[in-house]
Amino acid sequence: MKENEKEKTGGAAGAAAKAAEKVAEAFGRKKKPEDAPAEEKAETIEEPTAEDLKKQVEFLTKQAAVAEAKAKEAAEKLEEQTKKDLNDYMRLQADFDNFRRRTRENDAKAADIYKAETLKSFLPVLDNFELALAHMKKDESGEAYIQGFELLQKQLVKIMTDYGISEIEAAGQKFDPHFHEAVMMVESNDKEDETVLAVFQKGYMYKDTVLRPAKVQVVHNN
């Protein structure tokens, strides 16, 4: 009879232990080592305390702060590098634009120099036309030739004018060594000193370039 009572008592205790285990599982709690059977005590993990959870939260917070700081630093470096790359690109673009502008200017200057040298070779032809006309005008019998030469002279002058050739003003002007070449000096009572009195050979310009200075006679009063 005592054995039956022991079996009943042991069965009741086992049922109570199982019920307690189910309640602990329902509330998410782990069994304490003293509540677990002897064979399971070695594998049972203690439930973390509030202090442990606090330390874990602090650790994770610090890790998150470090990660955020690193991300911010990386973003700042990326922004700085992007600005530098953009500035370098803009500088290169400006250098290229300047190079292209200088190339165009140099090409234009080279073309002007070549054109000026080419046109300069026409000046003696124009001089000969004018000399021929001057002699013909002294001979009244050559009226038809005079008209023909005058027409040719006008055509040649027009061609050169279209190319940018212009005659340098000299007669009656104040002597300017940039545009005039003095080949003779004379005294004159009715002319101011340094005045161009006569032109022996016309001077010409191509745009702003002197192709040939005018050879002139200049008043020089002592």
C-alpha positions in Angstrom: 0.0 0.0 0.0 2.9 2.3 0.7 4.4 1.6 -2.7 1.1 2.6 -4.3 1.2 5.9 -2.4 4.8 6.5 -3.5 3.8 5.9 -7.1 0.9 8.3 -6.8 3.1 10.9 -5.1 5.8 10.6 -7.8 3.2 10.8 -10.6 1.7 13.9 -9.2 5.1 15.6 -8.8 6.0 14.7 -12.4 2.7 16.1 -13.7 3.3 19.3 -11.7 6.8 19.7 -13.1 5.5 19.3 -16.7 2.8 21.8 -16.0 5.3 24.3 -14.7 7.5 23.8 -17.8 4.6 24.5 -20.1 3.8 27.7 -18.2 7.4 28.9 -18.4 7.4 28.2 -22.2 4.2 30.1 -22.6 5.6 33.2 -21.0 8.9 32.8 -22.8 10.9 32.0 -19.7 13.6 29.3 -19.5 13.7 26.9 -16.7 16.0 27.5 -13.9 18.6 24.9 -13.4 17.2 23.9 -10.0 13.7 23.3 -11.7 15.1 21.2 -14.5 15.6 17.5 -14.3 19.1 16.4 -13.3 20.1 15.2 -16.8 19.1 18.6 -18.3 20.7 20.9 -15.8 24.1 20.9 -17.7 22.4 22.2 -20.9 20.2 24.9 -19.3 21.2 28.6 -20.0 20.5 31.2 -17.4 18.1 34.0 -18.3 20.0 37.4 -18.9 19.5 39.9 -16.2 18.4 43.5 -16.7 22.0 44.6 -16.2 23.1 42.3 -19.0 20.5 43.6 -21.3 21.5 47.2 -20.4 25.1 46.5 -21.3 24.1 44.9 -24.5 22.0 47.9 -25.5 24.9 50.2 -24.7 27.3 48.2 -26.7 25.0 48.1 -29.7 24.4 51.9 -29.4 28.1 52.5 -29.4 28.5 50.3 -32.4 25.7 52.1 -34.2 27.3 55.5 -33.4 30.7 54.3 -34.7 29.1 53.0 -37.9 27.2 56.2 -38.4 30.4 58.3 -37.9 32.2 56.2 -40.4 29.4 56.5 -42.9 29.3 60.3 -42.4 33.1 60.5 -42.9 32.9 58.4 -46.0 30.1 60.6 -47.4 32.2 63.7 -46.7 35.2 62.3 -48.4 33.1 61.2 -51.4 31.6 64.7 -51.6 35.1 66.3 -51.3 36.5 64.0 -54.0 33.5 64.7 -56.3 34.0 68.5 -55.9 37.7 68.1 -56.7 37.0 65.9 -59.8 34.4 68.5 -60.9 36.9 71.4 -60.5 39.6 69.4 -62.3 37.2 68.8 -65.2 36.2 72.4 -65.4 39.8 73.5 -65.3 40.6 71.0 -68.1 37.6 72.2 -70.1 38.7 75.9 -69.6 42.3 75.0 -70.7 41.0 73.2 -73.8 38.7 76.2 -74.7 41.7 78.5 -74.3 43.8 76.3 -76.4 41.2 76.1 -79.1 40.8 79.9 -79.0 44.5 80.5 -79.2 44.7 78.0 -82.1 42.0 79.9 -84.0 43.7 83.2 -83.3 47.1 81.9 -84.4 45.6 80.4 -87.6 43.9 83.7 -88.3 47.1 85.6 -87.8 49.1 83.2 -90.0 46.4 83.5 -92.7 46.6 87.3 -92.4 50.4 87.3 -92.6 50.3 85.1 -95.7 47.6 87.2 -97.3 49.5 90.4 -96.5 52.7 89.1 -98.1 50.8 88.0 -101.1 49.1 91.3 -101.6 52.3 93.2 -100.9 53.7 91.7 -104.2 50.9 93.6 -106.1 52.1 97.0 -104.9 54.9 97.4 -107.5 52.3 96.6 -110.2 50.1 99.4 -108.9 53.1 101.7 -108.8 53.9 101.0 -112.4 50.3 101.6 -113.4 50.4 105.0 -111.8 53.7 106.0 -113.3 52.5 104.9 -116.7 49.4 107.0 -116.3 51.4 110.0 -115.2 53.5 109.9 -118.4 50.6 109.2 -120.6 48.7 112.3 -119.3 51.6 114.4 -120.5 51.1 113.1 -124.0 47.7 114.2 -125.3 47.9 111.8 -128.1 47.6 108.8 -125.8 44.1 109.6 -124.5 42.7 106.2 -125.3 45.6 104.5 -123.5 45.1 106.8 -120.6 41.4 105.7 -120.2 42.3 102.1 -120.5 45.1 102.3 -117.9 42.8 104.3 -115.6 40.2 101.5 -115.8 42.8 98.8 -115.0 44.1 100.9 -112.2 40.6 101.3 -110.7 40.0 97.5 -111.0 43.3 96.7 -109.3 42.6 99.2 -106.5 39.1 97.7 -106.0 40.5 94.2 -105.7 43.1 95.3 -103.1 40.5 97.3 -101.2 38.2 94.2 -101.1 41.1 92.3 -99.5 41.5 95.0 -96.8 44.3 97.1 -98.4 44.1 100.8 -97.8 46.3 103.7 -98.7 48.2 105.5 -96.0 47.3 109.2 -95.8 50.5 111.2 -96.0 50.4 114.5 -98.0 49.7 117.4 -95.6 49.7 115.1 -92.5 52.1 115.4 -89.6 55.0 113.1 -90.0 54.6 109.7 -88.2 57.5 107.3 -88.3 55.1 104.4 -87.9 53.5 105.1 -91.3 55.9 107.5 -93.1 59.5 107.1 -94.2 61.3 110.4 -94.7 63.6 110.3 -97.7 64.0 114.1 -98.0 63.8 117.1 -95.7 63.2 120.7 -96.9 62.6 124.1 -95.3 59.2 125.8 -95.8 58.1 129.2 -94.5 54.4 128.5 -94.9 54.3 124.9 -93.5 54.7 123.7 -90.0 57.7 121.7 -88.9 57.4 117.9 -89.4 54.7 118.3 -92.0 54.7 115.9 -95.0 55.1 118.1 -98.0 55.2 115.6 -100.8 54.7 111.8 -101.4 57.3 110.0 -103.5 55.8 106.6 -103.1 52.4 105.7 -101.6 52.2 103.6 -98.5 49.6 100.9 -97.9 48.2 99.0 -94.9 46.5 95.6 -94.6 44.0 96.0 -91.9 46.1 97.2 -88.9 49.4 96.0 -90.5 51.7 98.4 -92.4 52.6 96.7 -95.7 54.8 99.5 -96.8 55.3 103.0 -95.3 54.9 106.0 -97.5 58.1 107.5 -98.8 57.7 111.3 -98.2 59.3 114.7 -98.2 59.2 116.3 -94.8 59.4 119.9 -93.7 62.3 120.5 -91.4 62.8 124.2 -90.4 66.0 125.0 -88.5 
